[in-house]
Amino acid sequence: MMGGLSVLVKNLSRSYRRAERTIEVLRGLSTSLPPGSFTVLTGPSGAGKSTLLHLLGTLDRPTQGEILYDGRSLQGASDREMAAFRNARIGFIFQFHHLLPEFTALENVLMPTWIAGREEDASRARRLLGEVGLEHRLGHKPSELSGGEQQRVAVARALIMQPALLLADEPTGNLDSHTSLEVFTLLRDLSERQAMTCLVATHNEVLARMAHRHLAMDDGEIVSETVS
């Protein structure tokens, strides 16, 4: 673990062309994520939360503005360079866990290392699954796991490459309230324990109040920031 990334967002805009129309999703947004911070991002559907996460995760490029990671801009980077940075420093958790059904929990967690061509670290994968409470489910396939257990596997998979920045887009959106609280608490505790910068987008205001920092979005802009 290299420690959490410091992320600085400067005047970020993202627009898309649809037929003859230009749709502005982000409008000159500026904010920051201090290294090791646990931040929740809320806002109504269409506010731009997912677009912001995709830009932060280098899955998309801004129309204007820039993002600095520990002071470094990727503005002129090639797709290959962006992918290498993303693979080395950023982890993702999505609302839909996207586990591969034919592989076990342990194999799903190891998948990013296989894709990256890195030496398999099964002991670390087992340890991560133990940290998320699934040490007894290593050999189970997704169909044999509950929704909450599947999302916990997705959390462990996101951590296997030891990211400095973890981005989670509605990770509890498909879970009941009790399981949502468990997964959210798990993410917060892992962020604190591993000094990892973490940004979680959610509609759940109850969960938002449990975060160190709360950013509220509306109409493509950050409209408020609360620090507890």
BALOBA-1460 file (C-alpha; in Angstrom, 3 decimals):
// residues 228
<rec num="1" residu="m" x="0.000" y="0.000" z="0.000"/>
<rec num="2" residu="m" x="1.443" y="3.310" z="-1.147"/>
<rec num="3" residu="g" x="-0.932" y="5.486" z="0.851"/>
<rec num="4" residu="g" x="-3.993" y="7.345" z="-0.325"/>
<rec num="5" residu="l" x="-3.927" y="9.559" z="-3.388"/>
<rec num="6" residu="s" x="-4.442" y="13.291" z="-3.107"/>
<rec num="7" residu="v" x="-6.970" y="14.274" z="-5.792"/>
<rec num="8" residu="l" x="-7.552" y="17.842" z="-6.927"/>
<rec num="9" residu="v" x="-10.365" y="18.585" z="-9.389"/>
<rec num="10" residu="k" x="-10.115" y="21.942" z="-11.186"/>
<rec num="11" residu="n" x="-12.946" y="23.472" z="-13.210"/>
<rec num="12" residu="l" x="-14.099" y="20.115" z="-14.574"/>
<rec num="13" residu="s" x="-16.682" y="20.046" z="-17.354"/>
<rec num="14" residu="r" x="-18.094" y="17.155" z="-19.360"/>
<rec num="15" residu="s" x="-20.575" y="17.486" z="-22.179"/>
<rec num="16" residu="y" x="-21.935" y="15.060" z="-24.769"/>
<rec num="17" residu="r" x="-23.407" y="15.559" z="-28.222"/>
<rec num="18" residu="r" x="-26.818" y="13.973" z="-28.760"/>
<rec num="19" residu="a" x="-28.070" y="14.552" z="-32.313"/>
<rec num="20" residu="e" x="-28.122" y="18.365" z="-32.591"/>
<rec num="21" residu="r" x="-27.994" y="18.983" z="-28.844"/>
<rec num="22" residu="t" x="-25.113" y="19.435" z="-26.429"/>
<rec num="23" residu="i" x="-25.835" y="17.955" z="-23.013"/>
<rec num="24" residu="e" x="-23.779" y="19.425" z="-20.186"/>
<rec num="25" residu="v" x="-23.354" y="16.879" z="-17.395"/>
<rec num="26" residu="l" x="-20.612" y="18.556" z="-15.343"/>
<rec num="27" residu="r" x="-20.326" y="22.359" z="-15.231"/>
<rec num="28" residu="g" x="-16.989" y="23.741" z="-14.068"/>
<rec num="29" residu="l" x="-16.839" y="21.480" z="-11.012"/>
<rec num="30" residu="s" x="-13.990" y="21.943" z="-8.532"/>
<rec num="31" residu="t" x="-13.312" y="19.896" z="-5.408"/>
<rec num="32" residu="s" x="-10.636" y="17.816" z="-3.727"/>
<rec num="33" residu="l" x="-10.145" y="14.471" z="-2.016"/>
<rec num="34" residu="p" x="-7.484" y="14.651" z="0.713"/>
<rec num="35" residu="p" x="-5.206" y="11.599" z="0.911"/>
<rec num="36" residu="g" x="-6.704" y="8.862" z="3.078"/>
<rec num="37" residu="s" x="-10.100" y="10.582" z="3.309"/>
<rec num="38" residu="f" x="-13.447" y="8.771" z="3.178"/>
<rec num="39" residu="t" x="-15.928" y="10.910" z="1.246"/>
<rec num="40" residu="v" x="-19.542" y="10.296" z="0.286"/>
<rec num="41" residu="l" x="-21.070" y="11.897" z="-2.800"/>
<rec num="42" residu="t" x="-24.848" y="12.382" z="-2.927"/>
<rec num="43" residu="g" x="-27.284" y="14.004" z="-5.303"/>
<rec num="44" residu="p" x="-30.399" y="13.251" z="-7.345"/>
<rec num="45" residu="s" x="-30.352" y="11.005" z="-10.407"/>
<rec num="46" residu="g" x="-28.836" y="12.918" z="-13.302"/>
<rec num="47" residu="a" x="-26.743" y="15.173" z="-11.050"/>
<rec num="48" residu="g" x="-23.528" y="13.842" z="-12.620"/>
<rec num="49" residu="k" x="-22.242" y="11.537" z="-9.851"/>
<rec num="50" residu="s" x="-21.389" y="8.603" z="-12.114"/>
<rec num="51" residu="t" x="-19.830" y="10.887" z="-14.717"/>
<rec num="52" residu="l" x="-17.578" y="12.408" z="-12.058"/>
<rec num="53" residu="l" x="-16.525" y="8.967" z="-10.820"/>
<rec num="54" residu="h" x="-15.755" y="7.838" z="-14.377"/>
<rec num="55" residu="l" x="-13.578" y="10.910" z="-14.904"/>
<rec num="56" residu="l" x="-11.803" y="10.445" z="-11.570"/>
<rec num="57" residu="g" x="-11.225" y="6.808" z="-12.470"/>
<rec num="58" residu="t" x="-9.727" y="7.714" z="-15.886"/>
<rec num="59" residu="l" x="-12.499" y="5.780" z="-17.651"/>
<rec num="60" residu="d" x="-13.454" y="8.991" z="-19.465"/>
<rec num="61" residu="r" x="-11.817" y="12.322" z="-20.289"/>
<rec num="62" residu="p" x="-13.167" y="15.774" z="-19.392"/>
<rec num="63" residu="t" x="-14.314" y="18.261" z="-21.996"/>
<rec num="64" residu="q" x="-12.553" y="20.990" z="-19.999"/>
<rec num="65" residu="g" x="-10.607" y="21.254" z="-16.759"/>
<rec num="66" residu="e" x="-8.185" y="18.812" z="-15.214"/>
<rec num="67" residu="i" x="-7.656" y="16.335" z="-12.398"/>
<rec num="68" residu="l" x="-4.391" y="16.209" z="-10.454"/>
<rec num="69" residu="y" x="-3.347" y="12.982" z="-8.717"/>
<rec num="70" residu="d" x="-0.658" y="13.760" z="-6.148"/>
<rec num="71" residu="g" x="-0.018" y="16.868" z="-8.262"/>
<rec num="72" residu="r" x="0.249" y="14.935" z="-11.523"/>
<rec num="73" residu="s" x="-2.034" y="15.666" z="-14.479"/>
<rec num="74" residu="l" x="-2.926" y="12.951" z="-17.000"/>
<rec num="75" residu="q" x="-4.329" y="15.490" z="-19.431"/>
<rec num="76" residu="g" x="-1.990" y="14.580" z="-22.300"/>
<rec num="77" residu="a" x="-1.652" y="10.902" z="-21.438"/>
<rec num="78" residu="s" x="-2.349" y="8.208" z="-24.017"/>
<rec num="79" residu="d" x="-5.079" y="5.621" z="-23.490"/>
<rec num="80" residu="r" x="-2.372" y="3.077" z="-22.681"/>
<rec num="81" residu="e" x="-0.819" y="5.359" z="-20.056"/>
<rec num="82" residu="m" x="-4.249" y="6.058" z="-18.562"/>
<rec num="83" residu="a" x="-4.982" y="2.334" z="-18.369"/>
<rec num="84" residu="a" x="-1.641" y="1.626" z="-16.697"/>
<rec num="85" residu="f" x="-2.241" y="4.348" z="-14.093"/>
<rec num="86" residu="r" x="-5.801" y="3.098" z="-13.484"/>
<rec num="87" residu="n" x="-4.649" y="-0.500" z="-13.073"/>
<rec num="88" residu="a" x="-1.892" y="0.440" z="-10.640"/>
<rec num="89" residu="r" x="-3.583" y="3.076" z="-8.497"/>
<rec num="90" residu="i" x="-7.396" y="2.932" z="-8.737"/>
<rec num="91" residu="g" x="-9.994" y="0.388" z="-7.598"/>
<rec num="92" residu="f" x="-13.667" y="0.314" z="-8.618"/>
<rec num="93" residu="i" x="-16.833" y="-1.031" z="-7.030"/>
<rec num="94" residu="f" x="-20.104" y="-0.715" z="-8.926"/>
<rec num="95" residu="q" x="-23.770" y="-1.149" z="-8.039"/>
<rec num="96" residu="f" x="-23.800" y="-4.388" z="-10.011"/>
<rec num="97" residu="h" x="-20.925" y="-6.514" z="-8.760"/>
<rec num="98" residu="h" x="-20.062" y="-7.973" z="-12.205"/>
<rec num="99" residu="l" x="-18.659" y="-11.190" z="-10.770"/>
<rec num="100" residu="l" x="-17.914" y="-13.923" z="-13.296"/>
<rec num="101" residu="p" x="-20.409" y="-16.712" z="-12.561"/>
<rec num="102" residu="e" x="-18.184" y="-19.636" z="-13.571"/>
<rec num="103" residu="f" x="-15.394" y="-18.660" z="-11.159"/>
<rec num="104" residu="t" x="-15.204" y="-19.040" z="-7.383"/>
<rec num="105" residu="a" x="-15.045" y="-16.121" z="-4.967"/>
<rec num="106" residu="l" x="-11.276" y="-16.569" z="-4.658"/>
<rec num="107" residu="e" x="-10.819" y="-16.696" z="-8.438"/>
<rec num="108" residu="n" x="-12.975" y="-13.592" z="-8.941"/>
<rec num="109" residu="v" x="-10.807" y="-11.671" z="-6.486"/>
<rec num="110" residu="l" x="-7.652" y="-12.824" z="-8.277"/>
<rec num="111" residu="m" x="-8.994" y="-11.904" z="-11.733"/>
<rec num="112" residu="p" x="-7.414" y="-8.382" z="-11.879"/>
<rec num="113" residu="t" x="-3.968" y="-9.865" z="-11.179"/>
<rec num="114" residu="w" x="-4.426" y="-12.394" z="-13.970"/>
<rec num="115" residu="i" x="-5.522" y="-9.677" z="-16.407"/>
<rec num="116" residu="a" x="-2.525" y="-7.525" z="-15.434"/>
<rec num="117" residu="g" x="-0.182" y="-10.472" z="-15.876"/>
<rec num="118" residu="r" x="1.007" y="-10.167" z="-12.312"/>
<rec num="119" residu="e" x="2.179" y="-13.036" z="-10.185"/>
<rec num="120" residu="e" x="-0.819" y="-14.608" z="-8.494"/>
<rec num="121" residu="d" x="-1.058" y="-13.746" z="-4.816"/>
<rec num="122" residu="a" x="-3.620" y="-16.236" z="-3.526"/>
<rec num="123" residu="s" x="-2.573" y="-15.646" z="0.085"/>
<rec num="124" residu="r" x="-3.419" y="-11.938" z="-0.202"/>
<rec num="125" residu="a" x="-6.739" y="-12.769" z="-1.896"/>
<rec num="126" residu="r" x="-7.619" y="-15.139" z="0.950"/>
<rec num="127" residu="r" x="-6.656" y="-12.483" z="3.492"/>
<rec num="128" residu="l" x="-8.855" y="-9.895" z="1.774"/>
<rec num="129" residu="l" x="-11.796" y="-12.280" z="1.677"/>
<rec num="130" residu="g" x="-11.201" y="-12.875" z="5.375"/>
<rec num="131" residu="e" x="-11.234" y="-9.109" z="6.010"/>
<rec num="132" residu="v" x="-14.653" y="-8.850" z="4.354"/>
<rec num="133" residu="g" x="-15.946" y="-11.816" z="6.377"/>
<rec num="134" residu="l" x="-15.892" y="-14.472" z="3.662"/>
<rec num="135" residu="e" x="-13.025" y="-16.712" z="4.739"/>
<rec num="136" residu="h" x="-15.483" y="-19.636" z="4.737"/>
<rec num="137" residu="r" x="-16.768" y="-18.930" z="1.186"/>
<rec num="138" residu="l" x="-13.556" y="-19.022" z="-0.863"/>
<rec num="139" residu="g" x="-14.653" y="-21.912" z="-3.072"/>
<rec num="140" residu="h" x="-18.241" y="-20.776" z="-3.577"/>
<rec num="141" residu="k" x="-19.448" y="-19.417" z="-6.911"/>
<rec num="142" residu="p" x="-21.548" y="-16.223" z="-7.107"/>
<rec num="143" residu="s" x="-24.805" y="-18.165" z="-7.464"/>
<rec num="144" residu="e" x="-24.098" y="-19.753" z="-4.077"/>
<rec num="145" residu="l" x="-23.638" y="-16.373" z="-2.355"/>
<rec num="146" residu="s" x="-26.166" y="-13.828" z="-1.094"/>
<rec num="147" residu="g" x="-26.314" y="-10.345" z="-2.632"/>
<rec num="148" residu="g" x="-24.357" y="-8.890" z="0.259"/>
<rec num="149" residu="e" x="-21.730" y="-11.630" z="0.013"/>
<rec num="150" residu="q" x="-21.366" y="-11.050" z="-3.723"/>
<rec num="151" residu="q" x="-20.770" y="-7.340" z="-3.131"/>
<rec num="152" residu="r" x="-18.176" y="-8.199" z="-0.470"/>
<rec num="153" residu="v" x="-16.346" y="-10.300" z="-3.056"/>
<rec num="154" residu="a" x="-16.443" y="-7.258" z="-5.352"/>
<rec num="155" residu="v" x="-14.911" y="-5.148" z="-2.552"/>
<rec num="156" residu="a" x="-12.077" y="-7.658" z="-2.095"/>
<rec num="157" residu="r" x="-11.535" y="-7.783" z="-5.872"/>
<rec num="158" residu="a" x="-11.251" y="-3.970" z="-5.977"/>
<rec num="159" residu="l" x="-8.552" y="-4.099" z="-3.287"/>
<rec num="160" residu="i" x="-6.383" y="-6.917" z="-4.674"/>
<rec num="161" residu="m" x="-4.176" y="-4.508" z="-6.663"/>
<rec num="162" residu="q" x="-3.690" y="-2.338" z="-3.542"/>
<rec num="163" residu="p" x="-5.252" y="0.861" z="-4.958"/>
<rec num="164" residu="a" x="-4.485" y="4.281" z="-3.534"/>
<rec num="165" residu="l" x="-7.908" y="5.531" z="-4.663"/>
<rec num="166" residu="l" x="-11.126" y="3.506" z="-4.320"/>
<rec num="167" residu="l" x="-14.227" y="4.664" z="-6.219"/>
<rec num="168" residu="a" x="-17.609" y="3.111" z="-5.441"/>
<rec num="169" residu="d" x="-20.690" y="3.945" z="-7.519"/>
<rec num="170" residu="e" x="-23.892" y="3.099" z="-5.612"/>
<rec num="171" residu="p" x="-22.271" y="-0.031" z="-4.108"/>
<rec num="172" residu="t" x="-25.256" y="-0.657" z="-1.805"/>
<rec num="173" residu="g" x="-27.981" y="0.261" z="-4.298"/>
<rec num="174" residu="n" x="-29.214" y="-3.311" z="-4.718"/>
<rec num="175" residu="l" x="-28.952" y="-4.311" z="-1.062"/>
<rec num="176" residu="d" x="-31.424" y="-4.189" z="1.817"/>
<rec num="177" residu="s" x="-30.895" y="-1.580" z="4.538"/>
<rec num="178" residu="h" x="-29.138" y="-3.927" z="6.984"/>
<rec num="179" residu="t" x="-26.725" y="-5.294" z="4.359"/>
<rec num="180" residu="s" x="-26.183" y="-1.782" z="2.963"/>
<rec num="181" residu="l" x="-25.040" y="-0.618" z="6.383"/>
<rec num="182" residu="e" x="-22.693" y="-3.601" z="6.702"/>
<rec num="183" residu="v" x="-21.057" y="-3.022" z="3.292"/>
<rec num="184" residu="f" x="-20.792" y="0.738" z="3.803"/>
<rec num="185" residu="t" x="-19.226" y="0.296" z="7.250"/>
<rec num="186" residu="l" x="-16.826" y="-2.230" z="5.759"/>
<rec num="187" residu="l" x="-15.698" y="0.262" z="3.102"/>
<rec num="188" residu="r" x="-15.217" y="3.006" z="5.677"/>
<rec num="189" residu="d" x="-13.224" y="0.742" z="7.993"/>
<rec num="190" residu="l" x="-11.040" y="-0.573" z="5.152"/>
<rec num="191" residu="s" x="-10.346" y="2.988" z="4.002"/>
<rec num="192" residu="e" x="-9.268" y="3.990" z="7.492"/>
<rec num="193" residu="r" x="-7.207" y="0.853" z="8.081"/>
<rec num="194" residu="q" x="-5.370" y="1.028" z="4.770"/>
<rec num="195" residu="a" x="-5.027" y="4.853" z="4.599"/>
<rec num="196" residu="m" x="-6.809" y="4.699" z="1.251"/>
<rec num="197" residu="t" x="-8.612" y="7.631" z="-0.366"/>
<rec num="198" residu="c" x="-12.215" y="6.570" z="-0.931"/>
<rec num="199" residu="l" x="-15.176" y="8.205" z="-2.696"/>
<rec num="200" residu="v" x="-18.602" y="6.540" z="-2.476"/>
<rec num="201" residu="a" x="-21.577" y="7.757" z="-4.509"/>
<rec num="202" residu="t" x="-24.929" y="6.936" z="-2.908"/>
<rec num="203" residu="h" x="-28.537" y="8.052" z="-2.684"/>
<rec num="204" residu="n" x="-28.643" y="6.945" z="0.949"/>
<rec num="205" residu="e" x="-28.547" y="10.035" z="3.189"/>
<rec num="206" residu="v" x="-28.325" y="7.893" z="6.340"/>
<rec num="207" residu="l" x="-25.069" y="6.381" z="5.085"/>
<rec num="208" residu="a" x="-23.817" y="9.794" z="3.977"/>
<rec num="209" residu="r" x="-23.960" y="11.063" z="7.551"/>
<rec num="210" residu="m" x="-21.489" y="8.337" z="8.576"/>
<rec num="211" residu="a" x="-18.708" y="9.668" z="6.324"/>
<rec num="212" residu="h" x="-15.796" y="11.933" z="7.192"/>
<rec num="213" residu="r" x="-16.746" y="14.220" z="4.305"/>
<rec num="214" residu="h" x="-20.011" y="14.658" z="2.450"/>
<rec num="215" residu="l" x="-20.157" y="16.284" z="-0.976"/>
<rec num="216" residu="a" x="-23.610" y="17.066" z="-2.375"/>
<rec num="217" residu="m" x="-24.061" y="17.415" z="-6.142"/>
<rec num="218" residu="d" x="-26.838" y="18.935" z="-8.192"/>
<rec num="219" residu="d" x="-27.025" y="19.803" z="-11.882"/>
<rec num="220" residu="g" x="-23.366" y="18.989" z="-12.520"/>
<rec num="221" residu="e" x="-21.902" y="21.015" z="-9.658"/>
<rec num="222" residu="i" x="-20.851" y="20.523" z="-6.039"/>
<rec num="223" residu="v" x="-23.417" y="22.512" z="-4.071"/>
<rec num="224" residu="s" x="-22.234" y="21.782" z="-0.525"/>
<rec num="225" residu="e" x="-19.421" y="20.172" z="1.439"/>
<rec num="226" residu="t" x="-19.728" y="18.941" z="5.020"/>
<rec num="227" residu="v" x="-16.818" y="17.708" z="7.148"/>
<rec num="228" residu="s" x="-17.503" y="15.806" z="10.347"/>
